[in-house]
Amino acid sequence: MKRNMSNIDRTIRVVVAALFAYLYFGGIVTGALGIVLVVLAGVFLLTSFVSFCPIYSLFKLSTHKE
């Protein structure tokens, strides 16, 4: 996998994942929407740790400067 995410992109994803987790675990968002937010948070964290976004590769996008 070739890196296709910049450090700023990765940081934004981690912050958004933390926000989603806070909304769910804080009891602000519950039910099906809460589960969706937790799954998205997990995906955002995973993609930010590996610096690769499969959706970016589908559209041949990259925020990483080489």
Buried (B, 14 or more C-beta within 10 A) or exposed (E): EEBBBBEEBBEBBBEBBEEBBEBBEEEEBEEEEBEEBBEBBEBBBEBBEEBBBEEBEEEEEBBBEE
